[in-house]
Structures are given as C-alpha cells and as structure tokens.
Amino acid sequence: MMITFSLPESDSACRLFHGRGHAYPGYEFINIDWYAPLVLITLYDEMDVGELAQLAARLKADIPAARDVLVQYRCRPMAPLEALYGEIPDQMVAQEHGLNYQLSFGQFQNTGLFLDMANGRQWVQQHANGLRVLNLFAYTCGFSVAAIAGQADKVVNVDMSRRALTIGRENHRLNQHDLARVVFEGVDIFRSFGRLKKHGPYDLVVCDPPTFQKGSVGIRKDYPRLLRRLREMLAPSAQLLLCLNAPELGEAFLHHCVEQECPDWTFVERIATPSVFVEATDTAGLKVLRYSCP
C-alpha cells in the first residue's frame, strides 16, 4: 500500500495524513503535517530508509511550495529531527485561519500547535465577541489567540508550564494583540481555584487537560473534580468546550462526568475535528463537546 496524502490548498497549517487514527492498516505509525513552507513527517515506529526517502521525494514533488521536508523520530529517545530536504529551522511562524503561531523544532517533542484542534479554535474565534474566557491547560495559548482575534473582552490562560505560557504571550504579540486583555497564570489549576475565580465570572470556558501528567492530572478522577469547581465561576448562560484526547475514553465519559457533577448543563454539540483526522474507532481521537449552563 502506498500512502495517499492530502495536498495543502493554502499556506494554512494542516495535517496531510493521519496514520495514528489506525484507519490505514500498516501505516498506524506515521503522520504528515504541513506548516508552509515545511512538511513534517512524524514516525512513531521505524520506517524503511528507502521507503522514507521515496515518501519525502513524493512530498517534495507534489507540493511545489514545500521548501523543507523534515522527519521526527518519536520512536527514538529525545525524538530527534532530521532534514530530508532543506534544513531544520529553530523556530518558524505557522498560519491557521489567518492567525500566526510560533512553532519550535528540535527543542520539544511537539511543535506548539495541535492541528486536530483547528475547528475548536475557529469556533472560539467566531463566538468570543465580548466574552470573558477561561482557558484551562492553555499550553501555548492557541485558544486565547483565537478568542482575542474574535474580540473577547478578556482571556485568562492557566497552565503549569511557564515556558509554554511564554510562547503563548509571543503568539499574541505575533498577532498584534492587546496584552492588557490577556492574563497568564502559571499555576497548578487544582491548587488555584480561588485565584481563578477572582478573574471571573466567565462566559466561555475551554478545558483541554492532558490525559495524564505526573503529580498533577489523572483524567478519570480529576475531570469530575474540575467540573465541580467550575460551577462556581460561570456567568449565566456560559458556554463550555470540554475536550478529551484519551484513546481509551469516548465522549460517553465526558457526558457521564457532566451528568454526575453538573446535571443542569445542556449538551449542545460535538465540534468535529478536520476531516483528515479519520479514526478507526469512535472512542479514539480528540473529543470536543460543547455544553451550555443555565
């Protein structure tokens, strides 16, 4: 079987092939992403050197705008990068839905922008006008950038990683945003509810926790706990985007958490991932559920 990848239609960052969804037998170990003018192949298992070279050549030939083709070996210690064409940039700026995001290569395993969340960021940009937004587990503040671009009154970003929040601040600067409307809290969410409540009440909450973070987050026990405390911080008719990226847990897990802790919240919709993110099972992949409160 030969990998059939999508071709980018613009300079907007996107996934070209999603093997990790296990929908393409034999290629579960590979993803391909487009960050114009760079193509990134990510390998979660070793690939024959000749096949990898052929794939890189096809990508270079089929995508005329591709200057660099990189491969990241997530299957190896420290996830090293290699340039198959061009060179490895230390940093670059990617575009998505007209917004700019700083990417890092070689410093961390992840680039700084999770492409499966593109539709969630777009939804926030389209619905944030005049709102006070709480962005939990903010990472590099992609949702915050989208919210301020959508004319949110204020965004509070919360993440234990101050380094990630520093990149988030730079993301706002890249988009010429007014940082007076953005708060960065480098704290443990579960020890800082009182501090976060002072910034509220919130009209929109985005909650995108890691599945597991040693010493901080265990998704099964902590999601219900988090929802319980969020109740105290919400404005009337607040909207919530509840995100989950645990392959072993389907959206039923989130529905159950809400039913147990916040039974007066109303489920509105599931925000789909971009169509390229095909998953072999319903539980796998990213789940983004939108709820509203009374």
Backbone bond lengths (Angstrom), bond angles and torsions (degrees), N, CA, C in turn:
res aa  C-N    CA-C-N  psi(-1)  N-CA   C-N-CA  omega(-1)  CA-C   N-CA-C  phi
1 M - - - 1.472 - - 1.518 110.08 -
2 M 1.313 116.84 135.18 1.459 121.66 176.89 1.526 108.87 -102.69
3 I 1.345 116.15 136.56 1.460 120.31 179.00 1.522 109.91 -62.71
4 T 1.323 115.88 127.81 1.465 121.53 173.90 1.520 107.49 -106.35
5 F 1.306 116.52 105.27 1.457 120.61 -176.90 1.526 110.12 -101.62
6 S 1.332 115.49 154.27 1.455 121.28 175.58 1.524 109.51 -73.61
7 L 1.308 116.10 155.83 1.460 121.06 173.97 1.522 109.08 -103.61
8 P 1.315 118.28 135.29 1.469 119.59 -179.92 1.520 111.12 -65.42
9 E 1.330 115.56 140.14 1.456 120.65 -179.62 1.528 112.49 -94.31
10 S 1.333 115.96 -9.90 1.464 120.79 -178.38 1.522 107.80 -159.61
11 D 1.322 115.86 -168.21 1.464 120.97 176.11 1.520 112.18 -85.33
12 S 1.323 118.07 -0.77 1.465 121.16 -178.54 1.524 109.97 -68.59
13 A 1.325 116.36 133.54 1.462 121.64 -178.73 1.525 110.24 -60.64
14 C 1.327 116.34 140.32 1.461 120.02 -179.17 1.519 109.84 -165.52
15 R 1.319 115.80 162.66 1.462 121.56 172.89 1.517 108.61 -86.63
16 L 1.337 114.82 139.94 1.459 121.11 179.12 1.527 112.07 -103.32
17 F 1.315 116.81 -28.99 1.470 121.14 177.77 1.518 108.40 -150.84
18 H 1.352 115.17 131.24 1.465 120.75 -175.28 1.531 109.38 -119.75
19 G 1.322 114.81 79.06 1.454 118.89 178.46 1.510 113.65 -71.27
20 R 1.337 116.92 -26.73 1.465 120.89 -176.61 1.519 113.06 -67.28
21 G 1.300 117.18 -9.13 1.459 119.63 174.55 1.521 113.14 -77.72
22 H 1.335 117.09 -4.08 1.476 123.20 177.46 1.530 112.16 61.52
23 A 1.316 116.85 24.27 1.463 120.26 177.84 1.534 111.57 -94.75
24 Y 1.327 116.42 -6.43 1.466 120.76 -179.33 1.531 108.24 -123.61
25 P 1.323 117.68 91.42 1.466 121.38 -175.18 1.521 112.26 -53.74
26 G 1.317 115.01 132.96 1.448 121.06 -178.93 1.509 114.00 93.96
27 Y 1.341 117.28 -14.37 1.465 120.52 -178.12 1.534 111.30 -126.84
28 E 1.333 115.78 31.00 1.464 120.52 179.87 1.532 112.44 -68.61
29 F 1.314 116.52 -12.08 1.459 121.11 -171.64 1.531 113.04 -98.28
30 I 1.324 118.53 7.48 1.463 118.79 -171.48 1.525 112.73 -135.81
31 N 1.322 115.42 136.94 1.463 123.71 168.68 1.521 108.54 -123.97
32 I 1.320 116.00 153.04 1.469 121.16 175.90 1.529 108.24 -133.11
33 D 1.325 116.31 126.77 1.464 121.56 -176.84 1.527 110.99 -123.65
34 W 1.328 114.59 153.06 1.468 123.21 179.53 1.516 109.88 -115.73
35 Y 1.322 115.29 117.84 1.456 122.74 172.06 1.530 105.68 -127.22
36 A 1.304 116.50 87.37 1.471 120.61 -170.99 1.531 111.57 -48.18
37 P 1.339 117.32 130.32 1.470 128.97 3.45 1.526 113.12 -98.79
38 L 1.320 118.02 39.33 1.458 122.16 -172.37 1.526 110.33 -122.74
39 V 1.329 115.81 138.07 1.461 122.18 171.94 1.520 107.64 -108.80
40 L 1.333 116.14 131.13 1.457 121.38 179.61 1.521 109.81 -116.30
41 I 1.331 116.18 118.14 1.462 122.55 172.43 1.525 107.15 -95.25
42 T 1.322 117.35 126.86 1.458 121.09 177.91 1.518 108.81 -114.11
43 L 1.337 115.86 124.98 1.463 121.69 -177.86 1.527 109.93 -111.70
44 Y 1.332 115.68 125.96 1.458 121.71 176.03 1.518 111.68 -100.79
45 D 1.308 116.47 1.55 1.452 124.84 172.84 1.527 106.71 -152.22
46 E 1.319 116.63 160.35 1.458 119.62 -178.79 1.529 111.01 -66.66
47 M 1.321 115.81 148.33 1.456 122.94 178.81 1.523 108.59 -125.99
48 D 1.312 116.57 141.90 1.459 120.65 176.96 1.530 109.90 -51.66
49 V 1.327 116.04 132.90 1.463 121.17 -174.83 1.525 111.34 -59.94
50 G 1.324 116.66 -40.50 1.459 120.05 179.83 1.514 112.10 -66.04
51 E 1.339 116.92 -42.43 1.460 120.51 178.51 1.527 110.91 -64.40
52 L 1.332 116.30 -39.89 1.466 120.34 178.28 1.527 110.56 -62.74
53 A 1.314 116.80 -42.47 1.469 120.37 179.00 1.522 110.92 -63.70
54 Q 1.338 117.39 -39.93 1.459 121.10 178.53 1.528 110.90 -65.23
55 L 1.351 116.47 -41.77 1.461 120.13 178.41 1.526 110.57 -62.29
56 A 1.322 116.91 -45.47 1.466 120.47 179.66 1.530 110.92 -61.39
57 A 1.309 117.22 -39.15 1.467 120.86 179.35 1.519 110.69 -66.04
58 R 1.332 117.55 -40.14 1.469 120.85 177.49 1.527 110.85 -63.97
59 L 1.313 116.89 -43.52 1.458 120.43 179.40 1.522 110.69 -61.85
60 K 1.320 116.37 -43.44 1.461 120.71 -179.57 1.532 110.74 -64.84
61 A 1.335 116.32 -38.47 1.463 119.84 -178.14 1.522 112.50 -75.89
62 D 1.343 117.02 -38.42 1.466 121.13 -174.07 1.522 113.14 -83.21
63 I 1.323 117.07 -17.84 1.468 120.93 179.81 1.525 107.43 -118.84
64 P 1.317 117.91 88.06 1.476 121.43 -175.07 1.529 113.35 -55.69
65 A 1.341 116.70 -29.26 1.466 119.27 -177.82 1.525 112.91 -78.90
66 A 1.322 117.26 -6.67 1.467 120.88 -178.10 1.521 110.37 -74.21
67 R 1.313 116.07 116.19 1.463 121.89 177.04 1.527 111.08 -92.39
68 D 1.337 114.72 -40.73 1.463 121.05 -176.95 1.526 109.52 -121.76
69 V 1.314 117.10 140.93 1.468 122.96 170.48 1.519 106.94 -125.51
70 L 1.329 116.12 114.84 1.462 122.24 -178.12 1.519 110.15 -111.89
71 V 1.320 115.37 156.49 1.454 120.71 170.89 1.523 107.76 -127.40
72 Q 1.328 115.41 133.84 1.459 121.18 174.71 1.520 108.16 -111.78
73 Y 1.331 115.83 126.37 1.459 121.48 -177.85 1.529 109.21 -94.56
74 R 1.343 116.20 83.53 1.458 119.73 177.19 1.527 111.37 -68.09
75 C 1.313 116.50 -11.25 1.457 122.34 178.17 1.526 112.38 -82.93
76 R 1.316 117.97 -5.35 1.454 122.03 -177.79 1.530 110.33 -114.93
77 P 1.341 117.38 154.42 1.468 120.21 177.62 1.519 111.55 -55.08
78 M 1.331 116.15 136.04 1.462 124.32 178.36 1.526 113.67 70.58
79 A 1.338 118.19 4.46 1.466 123.22 175.68 1.526 112.60 47.30
80 P 1.335 117.94 61.85 1.464 120.02 -176.06 1.527 112.92 -67.79
81 L 1.325 114.78 155.08 1.460 123.25 178.30 1.528 110.31 -108.41
82 E 1.322 115.48 149.02 1.454 121.48 175.45 1.524 108.89 -139.48
83 A 1.310 116.64 137.96 1.461 121.54 175.96 1.521 108.98 -90.28
84 L 1.333 116.59 118.19 1.454 121.55 175.64 1.520 110.27 -88.27
85 Y 1.318 116.63 -30.56 1.467 124.00 170.34 1.526 106.99 -139.98
86 G 1.306 116.73 143.50 1.454 119.96 177.82 1.515 111.52 75.15
87 E 1.336 116.33 -141.68 1.456 120.91 -177.17 1.517 110.47 -144.47
88 I 1.327 115.45 168.53 1.461 121.96 -178.62 1.529 109.17 -92.40
89 P 1.321 118.49 115.43 1.470 119.42 175.81 1.522 110.33 -78.23
90 D 1.319 117.72 143.86 1.462 119.79 174.94 1.526 109.84 -64.89
91 Q 1.319 114.26 -44.04 1.463 120.88 179.22 1.515 108.44 -145.82
92 M 1.315 115.46 157.35 1.457 120.29 172.72 1.524 107.72 -156.51
93 V 1.311 115.84 169.54 1.463 121.21 179.31 1.517 108.48 -112.11
94 A 1.336 115.46 127.17 1.458 121.39 176.11 1.520 109.05 -105.09
95 Q 1.318 115.63 154.62 1.462 121.39 177.65 1.523 109.78 -113.43
96 E 1.329 115.21 142.91 1.464 121.29 174.06 1.522 107.84 -149.13
97 H 1.325 116.76 123.12 1.464 122.10 -179.23 1.519 111.69 51.51
98 G 1.327 115.65 39.65 1.456 120.59 176.38 1.512 115.38 80.50
99 L 1.336 118.11 3.57 1.462 121.63 -179.62 1.523 110.26 -111.90
100 N 1.338 115.34 155.50 1.460 121.68 -175.97 1.524 111.19 -106.11
101 Y 1.336 115.42 140.19 1.462 121.58 179.67 1.520 109.01 -137.18
102 Q 1.320 115.74 133.21 1.459 120.43 177.93 1.526 109.99 -79.20
103 L 1.318 116.20 132.44 1.457 122.13 177.23 1.525 109.55 -113.46
104 S 1.323 115.18 149.62 1.458 121.43 175.90 1.518 109.19 -121.71
105 F 1.308 116.67 138.93 1.460 122.08 179.07 1.525 109.40 -124.27
106 G 1.315 115.28 129.73 1.454 120.44 176.42 1.516 114.57 89.20
107 Q 1.335 118.57 -18.94 1.465 120.56 -179.43 1.524 111.65 -87.12
108 F 1.331 116.74 -36.95 1.457 122.14 -178.14 1.528 108.52 -132.42
109 Q 1.328 116.39 165.53 1.459 119.21 177.29 1.519 110.98 -66.35
110 N 1.335 117.21 -40.13 1.465 121.37 -178.16 1.525 110.69 -97.54
111 T 1.322 115.79 151.42 1.465 120.38 -177.83 1.521 112.66 -74.89
112 G 1.334 117.77 -25.52 1.459 121.37 -176.70 1.513 113.35 116.79
113 L 1.345 117.74 -4.75 1.464 121.17 179.84 1.527 108.60 -139.38
114 F 1.332 116.41 115.30 1.459 120.97 179.33 1.528 108.91 -88.10
115 L 1.320 115.79 113.31 1.461 121.05 -171.18 1.519 113.37 -72.39
116 D 1.336 118.21 -23.56 1.464 118.84 179.43 1.524 111.80 -68.94
117 M 1.328 117.54 -15.15 1.468 121.83 -179.25 1.529 112.43 -93.54
118 A 1.320 118.32 10.54 1.469 121.15 -175.59 1.523 112.12 -57.57
119 N 1.326 117.87 -43.65 1.464 120.09 -178.03 1.526 111.60 -68.65
120 G 1.324 116.86 -33.26 1.461 119.89 175.96 1.516 111.55 -64.96
121 R 1.329 116.31 -44.09 1.473 119.32 177.36 1.521 111.11 -62.89
122 Q 1.329 116.51 -39.61 1.457 119.53 179.49 1.524 110.78 -65.13
123 W 1.339 116.72 -40.27 1.469 119.42 178.17 1.528 110.38 -60.57
124 V 1.312 116.68 -44.45 1.465 120.22 179.44 1.523 110.29 -61.66
125 Q 1.318 117.76 -44.47 1.468 120.20 179.70 1.524 111.46 -59.33
126 Q 1.321 116.44 -36.18 1.461 120.90 -176.96 1.531 113.52 -80.37
127 H 1.338 117.98 -15.31 1.468 119.91 -172.25 1.530 114.07 -126.11
128 A 1.327 118.02 7.80 1.462 120.12 -173.02 1.522 113.91 -90.54
129 N 1.316 119.21 -2.82 1.467 122.17 -173.68 1.530 111.70 -53.93
130 G 1.342 115.37 119.24 1.460 121.48 175.80 1.514 115.33 77.71
131 L 1.310 119.45 6.41 1.466 122.20 -173.89 1.527 112.34 -96.91
132 R 1.338 114.29 156.30 1.460 122.41 169.32 1.531 106.40 -99.65
133 V 1.319 115.98 122.88 1.463 121.40 -168.87 1.528 110.57 -117.24
134 L 1.322 115.63 135.63 1.462 122.54 172.87 1.522 108.09 -110.77
135 N 1.322 116.56 121.06 1.459 123.07 -176.36 1.525 108.29 -112.80
136 L 1.329 116.51 98.41 1.455 122.08 -175.58 1.529 110.92 -91.21
137 F 1.340 115.31 139.56 1.468 121.89 -173.95 1.530 108.12 57.79
138 A 1.313 114.57 55.12 1.466 122.72 -165.72 1.519 113.49 -70.12
139 Y 1.332 118.44 -23.74 1.462 122.99 -178.10 1.539 108.23 55.42
140 T 1.311 119.77 -120.31 1.473 121.60 -178.32 1.532 112.17 -95.80
141 C 1.326 115.77 19.72 1.471 122.90 167.70 1.527 114.81 68.97
142 G 1.328 117.25 32.93 1.458 119.79 177.69 1.518 113.11 -59.15
143 F 1.329 117.13 -42.93 1.459 120.05 178.16 1.524 111.30 -65.72
144 S 1.310 116.71 -33.94 1.461 120.54 178.89 1.523 110.82 -66.47
145 V 1.335 116.34 -43.96 1.468 120.57 177.43 1.524 109.97 -58.66
146 A 1.340 116.13 -44.25 1.460 120.34 179.49 1.523 111.06 -64.21
147 A 1.336 117.22 -40.60 1.467 121.17 -177.85 1.529 111.35 -66.67
148 I 1.314 117.47 -45.26 1.466 119.90 179.57 1.527 110.04 -66.55
149 A 1.329 117.28 -37.90 1.471 119.91 175.08 1.518 110.98 -61.65
150 G 1.329 116.27 -29.13 1.459 121.62 177.66 1.519 113.71 -89.12
151 Q 1.342 116.81 13.61 1.470 123.31 174.71 1.522 113.69 71.92
152 A 1.336 117.44 34.60 1.465 120.27 171.17 1.526 109.20 -63.16
153 D 1.328 116.18 146.48 1.462 119.67 177.94 1.523 111.45 -69.82
154 K 1.360 116.24 -39.77 1.453 121.02 -175.26 1.522 108.97 -158.58
155 V 1.336 116.02 143.31 1.463 120.72 174.21 1.524 108.73 -129.24
156 V 1.316 116.20 132.32 1.459 122.66 175.29 1.525 107.77 -109.85
157 N 1.333 116.61 115.17 1.459 122.84 -179.91 1.517 109.65 -100.04
158 V 1.336 115.73 131.06 1.463 120.45 -177.65 1.517 109.49 -127.83
159 D 1.338 116.08 125.24 1.463 120.88 176.48 1.525 108.25 -161.22
160 M 1.334 116.00 144.35 1.462 119.64 178.57 1.523 112.30 -68.38
161 S 1.330 117.06 -25.71 1.459 121.22 -176.78 1.530 110.43 -85.47
162 R 1.301 116.41 104.70 1.463 120.31 177.12 1.526 110.93 -67.17
163 R 1.324 116.04 -29.18 1.464 119.55 177.46 1.529 110.49 -64.36
164 A 1.341 116.46 -43.46 1.467 119.84 177.99 1.524 110.53 -63.05
165 L 1.326 117.49 -40.41 1.460 120.72 179.86 1.526 111.48 -67.07
166 T 1.330 117.14 -31.96 1.463 120.21 175.23 1.520 110.39 -62.72
167 I 1.332 116.91 -41.58 1.459 120.23 175.35 1.523 109.65 -65.04
168 G 1.330 116.90 -37.95 1.458 120.46 176.78 1.514 112.37 -60.30
169 R 1.324 116.60 -40.72 1.474 120.41 177.30 1.529 109.86 -62.43
170 E 1.332 115.96 -40.63 1.462 119.63 178.47 1.524 110.81 -66.37
171 N 1.337 117.58 -36.13 1.466 120.38 176.39 1.522 111.32 -59.24
172 H 1.319 117.03 -40.79 1.465 119.91 176.67 1.527 110.85 -64.83
173 R 1.315 116.49 -41.63 1.467 119.72 179.31 1.527 110.92 -63.03
174 L 1.327 116.67 -38.47 1.466 120.30 178.80 1.525 111.80 -59.43
175 N 1.339 116.30 -26.05 1.461 121.41 -178.81 1.524 112.91 -103.34
176 Q 1.349 115.97 13.01 1.474 122.39 178.53 1.530 111.87 54.45
177 H 1.329 115.88 43.41 1.457 120.01 -179.76 1.528 111.35 -87.68
178 D 1.316 114.94 153.32 1.459 122.58 177.15 1.530 108.38 -78.81
179 L 1.349 116.79 105.50 1.455 120.72 -176.36 1.530 112.86 -71.21
180 A 1.313 117.01 -10.11 1.462 119.46 175.56 1.529 110.88 -66.60
181 R 1.326 117.01 -18.63 1.467 121.13 179.99 1.523 112.44 -96.60
182 V 1.339 116.31 5.82 1.463 120.80 -175.23 1.521 109.84 -124.72
183 V 1.328 116.15 131.96 1.464 122.80 177.78 1.518 108.61 -114.57
184 F 1.336 116.39 137.91 1.460 121.83 178.34 1.524 108.45 -119.44
185 E 1.324 116.58 115.92 1.461 121.93 -178.81 1.527 109.04 -115.41
186 G 1.333 116.56 104.14 1.458 120.82 178.47 1.517 110.92 -88.16
187 V 1.330 116.12 72.78 1.464 121.66 -173.50 1.526 110.42 -135.34
188 D 1.320 115.31 165.14 1.462 122.26 171.62 1.528 107.59 -77.76
189 I 1.302 116.37 116.79 1.467 121.07 -176.16 1.514 111.16 -54.29
190 F 1.322 117.63 -43.03 1.456 121.10 -172.60 1.526 113.23 -73.81
191 R 1.332 116.22 -8.27 1.459 120.17 176.03 1.522 111.51 -112.07
192 S 1.324 117.32 9.28 1.470 119.86 -170.19 1.521 113.12 -135.14
193 F 1.324 118.16 23.81 1.462 119.32 -177.42 1.526 112.08 -60.89
194 G 1.333 117.33 -39.27 1.459 119.98 178.83 1.516 112.12 -61.88
195 R 1.311 116.18 -40.52 1.463 121.59 179.18 1.520 111.08 -65.59
196 L 1.333 116.62 -41.20 1.467 120.39 -179.04 1.526 111.03 -70.51
197 K 1.307 116.28 -35.45 1.464 120.22 -178.88 1.527 111.16 -61.71
198 K 1.333 117.33 -32.28 1.460 120.90 -178.58 1.519 112.37 -64.31
199 H 1.322 117.51 -25.65 1.465 120.93 179.08 1.533 112.14 -81.45
200 G 1.331 116.98 -14.24 1.461 121.26 -174.36 1.520 112.27 -85.55
201 P 1.340 116.68 -163.85 1.472 126.43 0.80 1.535 111.18 -74.75
202 Y 1.338 115.00 159.17 1.461 121.16 -173.66 1.526 111.32 -107.32
203 D 1.330 114.26 140.14 1.465 120.97 177.53 1.527 111.87 -90.66
204 L 1.329 115.77 -21.48 1.466 121.15 -179.41 1.518 108.11 -145.73
205 V 1.344 115.33 130.64 1.464 121.49 177.24 1.518 108.35 -122.68
206 V 1.319 115.58 130.97 1.467 121.57 172.20 1.518 107.03 -112.09
207 C 1.327 116.19 123.91 1.462 121.58 -177.60 1.525 108.23 -124.02
208 D 1.327 116.69 109.69 1.466 121.60 -175.60 1.526 109.41 -131.31
209 P 1.339 117.81 69.76 1.464 120.39 -174.93 1.517 112.72 -76.09
210 P 1.335 116.94 153.43 1.462 119.36 170.66 1.525 109.27 -68.34
211 T 1.314 116.70 154.10 1.459 119.69 178.42 1.514 110.81 -62.77
212 F 1.325 115.54 -40.76 1.462 120.23 178.20 1.513 108.70 -150.89
213 Q 1.321 115.67 135.37 1.454 121.50 175.65 1.518 106.56 -140.10
214 K 1.326 116.45 113.36 1.456 121.32 -172.34 1.522 111.80 -53.35
215 G 1.330 114.79 127.15 1.450 120.59 179.03 1.508 115.01 78.48
216 S 1.366 117.49 1.36 1.457 118.87 -175.38 1.517 113.08 -134.19
217 V 1.338 117.62 -56.95 1.460 120.74 -170.93 1.520 111.22 -127.86
218 G 1.334 115.46 128.18 1.459 123.67 166.62 1.514 106.05 -125.71
219 I 1.324 117.69 110.23 1.458 121.87 -163.42 1.522 113.04 -59.33
220 R 1.324 119.02 -37.85 1.460 121.09 -175.27 1.528 111.97 -66.13
221 K 1.309 116.61 -40.85 1.475 118.62 -178.57 1.524 112.46 -89.46
222 D 1.330 117.27 -28.14 1.458 119.83 -171.08 1.522 114.60 -90.22
223 Y 1.353 118.48 -25.60 1.475 117.61 179.03 1.537 110.73 -63.16
224 P 1.338 119.62 -47.58 1.470 118.52 177.10 1.531 112.42 -59.50
225 R 1.315 116.13 -41.07 1.461 121.11 179.10 1.519 111.24 -61.06
226 L 1.307 116.16 -40.34 1.466 121.44 -179.94 1.526 110.93 -66.38
227 L 1.319 117.36 -45.37 1.467 120.73 179.81 1.523 111.01 -61.28
228 R 1.313 116.00 -39.04 1.469 120.99 -179.61 1.524 110.87 -58.36
229 R 1.326 117.01 -42.09 1.458 120.62 -178.26 1.526 112.58 -79.20
230 L 1.326 117.13 -28.49 1.462 119.70 179.08 1.522 112.12 -62.93
231 R 1.307 116.70 -30.11 1.474 120.45 -179.47 1.519 111.82 -51.68
232 E 1.336 115.93 -33.21 1.467 120.95 -174.94 1.528 112.54 -77.15
233 M 1.316 117.59 -10.35 1.464 120.56 -170.31 1.520 114.02 -112.21
234 L 1.331 118.19 2.40 1.461 121.06 -169.20 1.519 112.64 -95.95
235 A 1.318 115.40 141.32 1.458 121.62 170.53 1.532 108.64 -79.61
236 P 1.332 118.25 161.28 1.469 120.04 175.91 1.523 111.41 -55.85
237 S 1.316 116.12 138.95 1.469 123.90 178.41 1.526 112.94 63.26
238 A 1.326 117.00 26.16 1.455 120.97 178.36 1.529 110.78 -63.22
239 Q 1.338 114.91 150.82 1.462 122.43 176.29 1.523 108.77 -107.41
240 L 1.344 115.65 145.69 1.457 120.61 178.62 1.519 109.74 -130.71
241 L 1.326 116.37 133.10 1.452 121.91 169.67 1.522 107.04 -105.67
242 L 1.324 115.78 108.38 1.460 121.75 -178.85 1.520 108.15 -100.68
243 C 1.316 116.28 118.77 1.464 121.97 -173.22 1.524 110.31 -111.40
244 L 1.316 115.60 148.66 1.460 121.80 -179.29 1.515 108.48 -150.86
245 N 1.324 116.09 128.11 1.463 120.03 -179.30 1.524 110.25 -129.74
246 A 1.327 115.83 44.76 1.455 122.31 176.99 1.525 107.97 -104.36
247 P 1.333 118.97 113.82 1.472 121.03 -175.68 1.521 113.97 -58.31
248 E 1.332 116.01 -28.88 1.469 119.08 -177.22 1.524 113.16 -83.94
249 L 1.334 117.34 -6.20 1.461 121.31 -177.95 1.524 109.54 -120.09
250 G 1.331 117.08 124.95 1.451 121.50 177.17 1.513 111.30 -89.21
251 E 1.323 116.21 -176.67 1.468 119.48 -179.22 1.519 111.35 -66.70
252 A 1.336 117.98 -19.42 1.470 120.56 176.78 1.521 111.21 -59.23
253 F 1.322 116.89 -31.81 1.467 119.92 177.71 1.524 110.81 -61.32
254 L 1.339 117.20 -45.39 1.460 120.57 179.40 1.522 111.01 -66.45
255 H 1.322 116.93 -42.65 1.465 119.67 178.12 1.534 110.33 -58.43
256 H 1.317 115.79 -42.36 1.467 119.65 -179.40 1.530 110.58 -64.54
257 C 1.332 116.94 -42.92 1.463 120.49 178.64 1.526 111.08 -58.39
258 V 1.324 116.45 -44.72 1.463 120.55 -179.66 1.528 110.64 -66.17
259 E 1.319 117.74 -43.46 1.464 121.53 179.79 1.524 111.34 -59.80
260 Q 1.340 116.16 -37.25 1.456 120.18 -178.48 1.526 112.59 -76.31
261 E 1.325 117.34 -40.63 1.461 120.90 -171.76 1.523 114.15 -100.85
262 C 1.322 117.53 -31.19 1.471 121.61 -173.86 1.527 109.25 -139.42
263 P 1.322 118.58 64.67 1.468 121.06 -173.59 1.526 114.58 -65.17
264 D 1.339 117.41 -14.77 1.464 119.71 179.07 1.526 112.65 -86.74
265 W 1.337 117.86 -4.64 1.458 120.21 175.30 1.518 109.39 -76.39
266 T 1.332 116.19 148.76 1.470 122.06 -177.88 1.519 110.35 -113.17
267 F 1.326 115.92 127.52 1.457 119.78 175.10 1.524 109.42 -72.71
268 V 1.332 116.54 132.67 1.464 121.56 -177.03 1.527 111.34 -107.98
269 E 1.330 116.97 -52.09 1.464 119.67 -176.04 1.514 110.55 -168.08
270 R 1.323 114.43 162.04 1.468 120.75 167.72 1.525 107.16 -102.91
271 I 1.321 116.23 125.47 1.459 120.78 178.31 1.526 107.98 -83.54
272 A 1.303 116.59 119.37 1.461 121.61 -173.96 1.522 111.23 -71.95
273 T 1.311 115.40 152.16 1.456 120.51 170.46 1.526 108.54 -79.15
274 P 1.329 118.47 162.15 1.477 119.89 175.03 1.530 110.61 -53.49
275 S 1.310 116.32 148.76 1.462 121.57 -169.56 1.526 113.76 -60.86
276 V 1.330 118.09 -23.73 1.458 120.42 -178.96 1.528 112.04 -68.68
277 F 1.336 116.94 -19.55 1.467 120.96 -178.02 1.528 110.42 -83.05
278 V 1.317 115.81 67.23 1.462 122.08 179.74 1.526 108.52 -77.76
279 E 1.343 115.99 131.74 1.459 121.57 -179.59 1.527 109.80 -117.76
280 A 1.331 115.65 144.47 1.462 120.74 -178.52 1.518 112.26 -73.88
281 T 1.340 117.35 -26.15 1.456 121.48 -179.26 1.519 110.11 -130.28
282 D 1.320 116.71 159.56 1.461 121.24 -178.69 1.519 112.53 -69.30
283 T 1.341 117.10 -29.59 1.465 119.18 -176.32 1.519 112.23 -79.27
284 A 1.336 116.97 -29.29 1.464 119.85 -175.90 1.521 111.31 -70.51
285 G 1.331 114.52 162.23 1.455 119.48 176.53 1.511 113.33 82.47
286 L 1.305 114.65 -179.52 1.456 122.69 -176.01 1.522 111.55 -77.03
287 K 1.334 115.26 135.01 1.461 121.91 172.47 1.529 108.48 -115.58
288 V 1.338 117.14 127.26 1.473 122.13 176.73 1.518 106.80 -127.78
289 L 1.340 116.81 108.10 1.455 122.01 -176.71 1.526 109.51 -109.79
290 R 1.313 115.13 132.64 1.469 119.64 177.88 1.516 110.32 -102.22
291 Y 1.334 114.28 126.81 1.452 122.75 176.94 1.524 109.71 -119.79
292 S 1.311 116.36 156.21 1.465 120.53 170.72 1.514 108.13 -124.51
293 C 1.332 115.77 148.73 1.464 119.70 177.39 1.520 108.98 -108.46
294 P 1.338 117.65 161.99 1.473 120.49 -177.95 1.527 112.40 -60.22
